[in-house]
Amino acid sequence: MFSCIHVHTAFFCLPLMIGVVFCAVLAAVGSALGGASLWVIVIMVFRKHDVPLVDRVAIFVQASLYVLLFLISIYGLIAAFRRSQRNLKLFSILQSIYVFISLLSAAFFFYSLLRPGNVDETRQCRLHVDGEVETPGVLSLMNVVCEKGTELLAMKITVMAFVLFVELFVIYAVMILPSLIEEVEFGQAAKIPDDVESLRPHFKKRTSSFFTSGTIGTLAKPKPYGM
């Protein structure tokens, strides 16, 4: 996706490898927090309350994508520590696919948060949440899901900012991965002359024995006529 972009450092000062590891760690932590929060909503609200289909699909898809991002980020960390060109290429492909899908999912999720809703629907949702949930943080998050339109706008903006924050680090990782893959490829190519040099003494030994043993003279000496 960003193969035409070539950089030598990440965040203007870090080596590319450290930059990719940093982005992967943040993506893993962010996806774990976001995914856990959304799956709590799925388990505690969806099973007992008739949430509109739009909200149900938006939250379920976003929660599933966070699980996928967590797995991709862990794979990326392993690929980065191993400095495997093949694994880094696969990590880049997976990240690119995720970015495309997650941007669509985020837009749908934001629409679910901000869309206008029915007053009775909101009231029933709030009554269910207030009666079932006691943890303040979880209660606040579920109220964000219940309220529609511009209600609780500050909290909705916070949720949207968190989603975009994780997304930006994933996109940045996709941007610098081609440069890291190229750096790893050049590093592997630089090791080839060393291997060739290590084989050269054996080659010299064999060729010198070939010349000193008289093999060349034997081959070059003509045979007498008639023999």
Phi, psi and omega in degrees: 000316181243034184293341180279350180267124180239122178232158180252343178222161175253138182056032174070356183213343185264149171300152184301319181299315179295323178297317179294318178298317180299314179296320180294320179295314179297319179295321179294315180294315180297318180291326178294315179293311181295317180296317179298318180297316182289324179290332173298318178296317180300315185285316188273336184252310188297327184284340185240349184229140182280084179282139178306149185301322181300313180293321180299312181294316183299313182289319181296316180295316180296319178295319179294321179293328176294323175297316178298317180296322178299315180295318179296320181294319177297318177297320178296322177297317178297316180297321181291317180292328178278346183053043180268119182297318181295315180292324177293323177296317178295320177299318179296319179295314180297319178296319180296317178297318180297317181301315181298313182290318185291330177295319176294317180295319180296319178298318178292322178294319178295321177298320179297323180289324189258354184292149176292146182230173179278139182296315180297320179299316179294318182296316179296320179296316181295319179297319179294315182295316181296331181274338186255330188253131180246337181290124185301316182296315178294322179298317179297318180295321180289328175295327175298322179290322182291314183287142181242170180068224183262010176292142183054042187298322181298317179291324178294321177296323178297316178297316180295322178295322177297315179300315180292325179300312178296319182297320181296321179291325176294316179297319180295322177298319178296326181291322185266349181299317178303322179293322177293318178299318177296321179296317178295321179297316178294324178295322177290324179292329181291340180278345184296313178302325178297320178293321179295318179297326180291336179272342185298318179302322178294322179295318179297320181296318181290319181290324179293321178292330179293319181283322185279343182279357180084010181294318180296317181296323179294319180290325184278340183288123181286146178281147176300148182294135176092356180264000000 
